[in-house]
Amino acid sequence: MTATMRAILLEQFGGPDVLQLRELPIPSAAPGQVLVRVEAFGLNRSELHFRRGMGSFGSLPRIPGIEATGTVVDAPGGEFEPGLQVAALMGGMGRTIDGGYAEYTLVPATSVVPFTSHLDWATLGAIPEMLQTAHGSLTTGIDAQPGDTILIRGGTSSVGLAIAVLAKQRGMTVYATTRSAEKTAALESVGVDRVFIDTGDIADTVRAASPGGVDGAIELVGTKTLRDTLRATRVHGTVSFTGMLSDVWTVPEWYPMDFIPNGVRLTSYSGDASDLSASVLQDFIEAVQAGTATVPIGATYSLENVADAHRDMESGAVTGKLVVTTR
């Protein structure tokens, strides 16, 4: 008799209700693959885009989910010992191969990052993709240094909150935006030094607080605010285009000479599992265990309630990372 697992299956694009809970066979691992018993996984905006059919990546039917945390069940190639705690992320998960919205996931060994921890699984499930994006945006994206002043455009997103935590650990002055004054406290709770209510036109206000402009900025809202974010950044400062919370992906009638201020650098960041080293993941987990870093969890859900979690993600009703636990 074939062993089965509970999993969320996406067979057609659409609203949250297309995410259906099914009983499916537990996959078997071949050399180069790792079978992971999923304990928790975080939700990501790109999964909402995939569910809607936005973009040209991925195929159906598919188990969604670009990340998961749990324990190794089988790794025939010997890359990881059974029982080891691991994070799995990217590498086609949830798009070209089945992803983390399940009790088990089968992933390439190159998508697996090991760690050890006594934190609860909901907390661990919130970390991998959020940390990878936050760390990569700060380092690869804008090359932020201790003492820099940075602007996080879209600060109350889970990645925005994680960037603030990492930046304060590294001795930076952190500015962040939110469209809602009610979310100011959430930003201040993770160490944000100054909160700007985002009207879409905040560059002059930011420059009044940081004469000449900020040293670096991470754009999480999207192309709607990118031009204003560039204007808020100093000459030889850097803006990393990292997120698209507004779901606006392109710049119409792109004219770089007019769009990018003189001397301001525009980069982008979109990472993979190889951009999250085991040491970076372990160091962050140990900082959380020691109480010197926080994981900004907004809400947790059961596997049966993934559709509700997607509704909350779509509406922006919850501040922080949304996490699903499988048990």
Secondary structure, 3 states (H helix, E strand, C coil): CCCEEEEEEECCCCCHHHEEEEEEECCCCCCCEEEEEEEEEECCHHHHHHHHCCCCCCCCCECCCCEEEEEEEECCCCCCCCCCEEEEECCCECCCECCCCECEEEEEHHHEEECCCCCCHHHHHHCHHHHHHHHHHHHHHCCCCCCCEEEEECCCCHHHHHHHHHHHHCCCEEEEEECCHHHHHHHHHCCCCEEEECCCCCHHHHHHHCCCCEEEEEECCCHHHHHHHHHCEEEEEEEEECCCCCCCCCCCCCCHHHHCCCCCEEEECCCCHHHCCHHHHHHHHHHHHHCCCCCCEEEEEEHHHHHHHHHHHHHCCCCCEEEEECC
